[in-house]
Amino acid sequence: MSSNLKFLIFLPWLALAGCGFAPLYGGQQGADASAGLETVAVQNLPERNGQILRQTLQQQFYTNGQPATELYTLAVNYNIAQIGEGVQPDSSTSRIRFDASAAWRLSPIGHPEKTLVSGNATAMDALNILDQQYFAVNLETDTVDQQLADQIAAQITTQLAAWFRVHPAT
């Protein structure tokens, strides 16, 4: 490989390093972000969709399965709207779009009225329901629910990790 080609390959990385870019979980601040996530207790969420999101958040936050020390509480208001698309002549739908939204806020344990940071996360997915039996549609809906929870949890985790980089857990 010629030296010019090597230079061109590494040029974007040099540009990122020059602008102050650092990986979210890299270095001491990244360790602070990971340690901060380990101290967050996720409140219970209603309904099955909420339970799936809570479990997904816990899997992303905790390396040992549960928080070592709980310093913060994460409250999430989670909603999934189903919108029928592809309306057929008999008024049935052939496609369902799922729009998920979550408003979350982080508070110190014992002080739920004090919001340290808050944010929103959104995700969308869809499935076709052409001439499928009930159990097949139900199985696909469960899969979509998990995919939406994965996307929402990833956004919340990233937003919280960015906050913990600047505000290490105490």
C-alpha positions as CSV (number, residue, x, y, z in Angstrom):
1,M,0.0,0.0,0.0
2,S,1.5,3.3,-1.0
3,S,2.1,6.0,1.7
4,N,-0.3,8.4,-0.1
5,L,-3.1,5.8,0.2
6,K,-2.3,5.2,3.9
7,F,-2.4,8.9,4.5
8,L,-5.8,9.2,2.8
9,I,-7.2,6.4,4.9
10,F,-6.1,8.0,8.2
11,L,-7.0,11.6,7.2
12,P,-10.6,11.4,8.6
13,W,-9.3,10.1,11.9
14,L,-6.8,12.8,12.2
15,A,-9.5,15.4,11.5
16,L,-11.7,14.0,14.2
17,A,-8.8,14.0,16.7
18,G,-8.1,17.6,15.8
19,C,-11.6,18.7,16.5
20,G,-11.6,17.3,20.1
21,F,-13.6,14.1,19.2
22,A,-13.3,11.4,21.8
23,P,-15.2,8.1,22.0
24,L,-18.2,8.2,24.5
25,Y,-16.8,5.3,26.6
26,G,-13.1,6.1,26.1
27,G,-10.6,7.3,28.6
28,Q,-11.3,8.5,32.1
29,Q,-14.5,10.4,31.1
30,G,-15.7,7.3,29.4
31,A,-15.1,5.3,32.6
32,D,-17.1,8.0,34.5
33,A,-20.0,7.5,32.0
34,S,-20.0,3.8,32.5
35,A,-19.7,4.1,36.3
36,G,-22.6,6.7,36.3
37,L,-24.9,4.3,34.4
38,E,-24.2,1.6,37.0
39,T,-25.7,3.9,39.7
40,V,-29.1,4.4,38.0
41,A,-32.2,2.6,39.2
42,V,-34.8,2.3,36.5
43,Q,-38.4,2.8,37.8
44,N,-41.0,0.2,36.9
45,L,-42.9,0.9,33.7
46,P,-46.5,-0.1,33.2
47,E,-47.7,-2.7,30.6
48,R,-45.7,-5.3,28.7
49,N,-44.0,-2.7,26.4
50,G,-42.8,-0.8,29.5
51,Q,-41.4,-4.0,31.0
52,I,-39.5,-4.8,27.8
53,L,-38.0,-1.3,27.8
54,R,-37.0,-1.4,31.5
55,Q,-35.3,-4.8,31.0
56,T,-33.5,-3.5,27.9
57,L,-32.3,-0.4,29.8
58,Q,-31.1,-2.5,32.7
59,Q,-29.1,-4.7,30.3
60,Q,-27.4,-1.7,28.8
61,F,-26.7,0.1,32.1
62,Y,-25.4,-2.7,34.3
63,T,-22.5,-4.9,33.7
64,N,-23.2,-7.1,36.7
65,G,-27.0,-7.5,36.2
66,Q,-28.1,-4.8,38.8
67,P,-26.8,-1.5,40.1
68,A,-23.9,-1.7,42.6
69,T,-25.0,1.4,44.4
70,E,-28.2,3.3,43.5
71,L,-27.7,7.0,43.5
72,Y,-30.2,8.1,40.8
73,T,-33.7,7.2,39.6
74,L,-34.7,7.1,36.0
75,A,-38.4,7.7,35.3
76,V,-39.6,7.0,31.8
77,N,-43.0,7.8,30.2
78,Y,-43.1,5.3,27.3
79,N,-45.8,5.1,24.7
80,I,-46.2,3.2,21.4
81,A,-48.9,4.3,18.9
82,Q,-50.1,2.0,16.2
83,I,-51.2,3.5,13.0
84,G,-52.9,1.5,10.3
85,E,-51.6,2.0,6.8
86,G,-52.5,0.4,3.5
87,V,-56.2,0.5,4.0
88,Q,-58.0,-2.1,1.9
89,P,-61.4,-1.8,0.2
90,D,-63.0,-3.8,3.1
91,S,-61.5,-1.2,5.6
92,S,-58.9,-3.6,6.9
93,T,-55.2,-2.6,7.0
94,S,-52.3,-4.4,5.4
95,R,-49.6,-2.6,7.3
96,I,-49.2,-1.2,10.8
97,R,-46.7,1.5,11.7
98,F,-45.5,1.7,15.3
99,D,-44.3,5.1,16.6
100,A,-42.6,4.9,20.0
101,S,-41.8,7.8,22.2
102,A,-40.2,8.1,25.6
103,A,-39.8,11.1,27.8
104,W,-37.3,10.5,30.6
105,R,-35.8,12.3,33.5
106,L,-33.1,11.5,36.0
107,S,-33.4,12.4,39.7
108,P,-31.4,11.7,42.8
109,I,-32.6,8.8,44.9
110,G,-35.2,10.1,47.4
111,H,-35.7,13.4,45.6
112,P,-38.0,12.7,42.6
113,E,-39.0,16.3,42.3
114,K,-35.4,17.4,41.5
115,T,-34.7,16.7,37.9
116,L,-31.0,16.6,37.1
117,V,-31.3,15.9,33.3
118,S,-34.2,14.9,31.0
119,G,-34.7,14.1,27.4
120,N,-36.7,12.4,24.8
121,A,-36.2,9.4,22.5
122,T,-38.2,8.3,19.5
123,A,-38.3,5.3,17.2
124,M,-40.4,3.9,14.4
125,D,-41.0,0.5,12.9
126,A,-43.7,-1.2,10.8
127,L,-44.9,-4.6,9.8
128,N,-47.1,-6.0,7.0
129,I,-50.1,-8.1,8.0
130,L,-51.2,-9.6,4.7
131,D,-53.3,-12.7,5.3
132,Q,-51.4,-13.8,8.4
133,Q,-52.8,-15.9,11.2
134,Y,-53.2,-14.4,14.6
135,F,-50.2,-16.1,16.2
136,A,-47.9,-14.9,13.4
137,V,-49.0,-11.3,13.7
138,N,-48.7,-11.6,17.5
139,L,-45.1,-12.9,17.2
140,E,-44.2,-10.2,14.7
141,T,-45.6,-7.5,17.0
142,D,-43.5,-8.9,19.9
143,T,-40.5,-8.6,17.7
144,V,-41.3,-5.0,16.8
145,D,-41.9,-4.2,20.5
146,Q,-38.4,-5.5,21.3
147,Q,-36.8,-3.6,18.4
148,L,-38.5,-0.4,19.4
149,A,-37.3,-0.9,23.0
150,D,-33.8,-1.5,21.8
151,Q,-33.8,1.7,19.8
152,I,-35.3,3.8,22.6
153,A,-33.0,2.3,25.3
154,A,-29.9,3.0,23.1
155,Q,-30.9,6.6,22.7
156,I,-31.5,7.0,26.5
157,T,-28.3,5.2,27.4
158,T,-26.3,7.5,25.0
159,Q,-27.9,10.6,26.3
160,L,-27.3,9.6,30.0
161,A,-23.7,8.5,29.2
162,A,-23.0,11.9,27.7
163,W,-24.4,13.6,30.8
164,F,-22.4,11.4,33.1
165,R,-19.2,12.2,31.1
166,V,-19.7,15.9,32.2
167,H,-21.2,15.1,35.6
168,P,-19.6,12.0,37.1
169,A,-21.6,10.1,39.7
170,T,-20.8,11.1,43.3
